[in-house]
């Protein structure tokens, strides 16, 4: 089973600043890495798949990079509506595994 | 893109079973894997298992082995997740998702006496 580790656990960022979230896999997942945003009471929202492909309708300030075992989600200029918990997920092979989440707070 | 519509909320007693359905529209159903993921209150996302309908051979997470059955009916484009011997800690929102990362809206399952 591939373990996914996210850092930091919590990120407090002022509006307009850049936010950088990290995700590490315990073994290579190639580019089969997704990022989700989740707000309270809502289903996860797919932001990025294929490590760097932004889902249709997701603002351009969200971008993903990396391959193999190291991945990054960047929010270039944080907006107030970007608060929530962000999860990475590998779908390279079963079992799918998820990181424990990074909580993004608006400072 | 595939639209997944799940069945409604359920309240179950400990020891009983729950069966959640996931109906797909659009895209190819039989050749793409359908996965089941759950999220307990205040917790992260946990993969439970998956199935590729054309092969009809499910794969389960170790945690749920012996308690879960995942099936798929290609004629109705519907996948099912049956969880047995329910415990209080099975209270969660249950999601289905395709291998292309289309997700259902979630089904709340509450285990309560």
Interface residues (C-beta under 8 A of the other chain):
Chain A: X34 X36 X43 X44 X46 X49 X87 X89 X91 X94 X95 X96 X97 X98 X99 X100 X101
Chain B: X35 X37 X44 X45 X46 X47 X50 X59 X61 X93 X95 X99 X101 X103 X104 X105 X106
